[in-house]
Amino acid sequence: MKREAQVVVTDEVGLHVRTAAAFAGEAQKYDSKVKVYYKGKAADAKSMLSIMTLGVKCGEQINIMADGTDAEKAVEHLKRFVENNFEN
């Protein structure tokens, strides 16, 4: 099953080392394949380096997409995680 959500990154420096690592760590908790989309580019949400290549800045919107058995839970959790400024 596929799910997706859009969310605005509010961390003052965007998706940088700390936030990308935290996001990837959370994404790795799910069996579903998870991707982050930004300005026509896609990244593996389970890879910190892949996420960092997107260059997402504060105030920019990303699209989180998941495909798999726990896709709905993954997308809901990751959206909330970003909205909570990368805190659980």
Secondary structure, DSSP 4 states (H G I P E B T S, - for coil): -EEEEEEE--STT-S-HHHHHHHHHHHTTSSSEEEEEETTEEEETT-HHHHHTT---TT-EEEEEEESTTHHHHHHHHHHHHHTTS--
